[in-house]
Amino acid sequence: MKTAISVIFSVALITATHAQIKKDKDSLLESEDGVVYLNQVFEKPIKLNVIEQAQVFSDKEGKHRLGFLKDDQVVELEGMTEKAYRVRGQGTKDGIAGWVSPKAFSHTDAEFVEKLKNVYERHLSVNEIIKNKGVAIGMTIKEVQLSRGKPTKTTVRITPTGESGSWEYINFEEIKHYITKVDQVSGQSFRQLSHVTREETGKTTVEFKDGAVSALEEMEDKGPGNVKIIVPPVVFGR
């Protein structure tokens, strides 16, 4: 039996309230490259004030113009890239939805732009981790579940100062077993698949504090690898 290597990575308490992800894993990972759709991040829509009339485009690259967004109104922010916002609001004629330059908007939160940038960068990082079925310190419980599925074992601790707990995932590998047989006509030996077994190769323990991953414990034959750490979810207020 191979020797298991156990490494525990700990971090300070994460106190930010985590955002809820509304869509399942498939829809989360089918997002367009470089685009973050905020209905996948927040339960409530984010609103922006339109401070100047702006051109609206059907594509995030700004090549195909749809019309103009009226100023002096509040619109819903649906998505974003590094350079453009996708919004829904009132055009100069009818309702309109598309991509607009960020300079056309303002928000009551003075740190809004910086927070939104952090949301964008974090969401892309989490998507990549989920694609690879990984776990990182700072991920939410929902994000871990999207990545690894239902845990093998759960433990929850509720105290006057908050809630904590842990999830355990048993890692399995399918092992193919073969037998050697002899062809009765040619006399040649050959290998034939006999059966397949699922053997335990390690265990991942994910510790939570106030809804976010606070520590990881890896026990596996290949060693701990590199632990990933991401920033906790950003909280918006209006």
N, C-alpha and C positions, 0 to 999 in steps of 0.2 A: 504494500500500500504506500502510495506516495505521501510525502510529508507536506502538510498544509502550512502555508505562511499567512499569518494574521497581522494586518496593519490597521491601526485606528487613526483616522484623521479627524481632528476636532477643530472647531471654530467658535468664535464668540456667538452669543445669542443673537438671533435674527428676530427683530421686533416688528418689522413692517408687515402690515396686513396684506395677504396675498390676493391677487386678482384671480377670478374664476375663469377657466377656459370652457367655452360653451359647446364647442364642436368636438367630434370624435377624432381619433388619430388619423384616419384616412383623409378627412377634409382638411385637417391641420397641415398635413404634409403635401397636399396638392396645391398649396398656395403658389402663386406666380413668383418666380425667382426675383429676389430683391424687393418684394412687396410684403408689407405686414398689414393684414386686414384686422382692424381693431375690434370687430365683433368676436374674434377668436381670443381676445385678451380680456376685454371688460364686459361685464353684464350690462352696464348703463352706457349709452352713447356719450361721446365727448362733443361738446358744443364749441363753436368758434364764432367770433364776431367778424363780419366782413367790413373792412375799413375802406376798401376802394373797389370799384368795378374791375373785374378781372376776366381774362380769357379762360375758357374752359375747353379742355381737350379730351378726346375719347381714349387716348393712349398716354401712358406715363412719360413717354419721350417728348410729348408736345408737338406732334407732327400733324394731327388731324383735329382741327378746331370744330367745336360743337356750337359755340355761342359765347355769351357773356353772363357772368354772375353779377347780380345786382349788389350794390353796396348797402350799408346800413341794415343788415339783417343778421340773424343767427342761423348757422348751418350746422349740419352733423358731419363730423369727421369720420369717414368710413375706412380709409386706408392711407398708407404713406410709403414713400420711398425716401432715399437720401435727399432728393431734390424737389419732390412734389407731394401734394396732399390730394387725396380723392375725397370730394365732399358732395353732399346732396343739399340742394336749396332751391331758391327762386332765381330763374334767369330773367333777362330783360323782357321775355315774352311769356314763357311757361316755366314749369319746374324743370330743373336740370341737374344732372349728376355727371361728374367727370373729374379730371385732373387739373389742379390749379397751383400756381406758384404760392409758396408759403407767405410771401411778403404781403399778400392781400388780406391777411387775417391777424387778429389779436386775441388775447385771452386774459382773463382777470388774474390768473396766477402768474406772478412775475417770473417764476422758474419753469414756466410751461414748456418752452422750447427745449431746454436742457433735459427735462423729464421725458419729453416725447422722444428725444434722441436716445435716451437710455432704454426706453421701451422698445424702440426699433432694434437696437443692437442686441438687447437681451433676447428678444423673440427669435431672431435669426439664429443665435447661438443655441437656444433651447431646441429649436426645430432640428438642427444638425445633431444634437445629442440624442433626441428621440429617434431619428432615422437610424442611428447606430445602436439603439436599444441600451443606451448608457444612462448613468445617473450622475448628477453633479450637486455639490453642496450649494444651497441657495435655491434649488428647484422647489416647486410647490408639490404638495401631495398629489394633486391632479396630474401634474406633469410627469411625476414618477410613474403613476399608474398608466398613463398613455404610453410611456416608454417600455415598461417592463410587465405590464398587466397586473393581474391579481396576485398579491403576495402569498407565499406559502403559509406564513404565520404572522400575526399582528399582535402587538402589545400596546396598550394605551395607559398613560398615567395622568390623572387629573389632580392638580393641586391648587391651593388658593392663588398661586402666582401665574397659573396658566396650564396649558395642556401639552404633554409630550408623549413620545412613544417610539416604537420601532416597527419596521417591516422586515421580514426575512424572505429572501428569494433563494431557492435551491437551484444551482446550475447543473444541467444535465447535458450529456453528450451521447448521441446514438453510436453504438459500436457494432460494426458488422462482423459476424463470425462465419468462417468458411470451413469446409471440409474438403479433403482431397479424394477424388474418385478416379477410377480408371475406365477409359472407354473400352467396351468389350470388343469392338470391331478393330480399332487401330492399336489398342494397347497403350495409348498415350494417357498420361496423368493430367488432370486438370482440377482447378479449384471451383467449388460450387458454394454459393451462398447458403448457409445453413439457417441462421436466424439473426435477428437484430435485438440488442438490449440497450436500455437507457441507463447509463451509469452516472452517478453523482461525481461532478468534477470540482465543485466548490460551493461557496455560499456567500451571498451579499446581504449584509445587514444595513438597513437605511434608518438612521435615527432622525426624528423630527422634533422640532420645538416651535410651538405657535404656528403650525401649518407649513413650515419650510424645513428642508433638509439641513441638519446641523452637523452631522458626522456620518462617515461611511466606514464600514468594516468589511474587508475583502478577505476571503479564505479560499485560495485556489492554488492549483499546482504550478501555474505560470507566474505566481507572484502578484503583487498589488498593482503594478502598472503605475500610471500617472493619474492622480485624482484631479478632477476638474472642479473649479469654483466659479460661480457666476454671481452677479449681483442679485439681490432679492427683487421681487416685483415692485414697480413704482406705483405709488398711490396718488391719484389725482383728486383734487378738490376744486369745487367751483363756487 
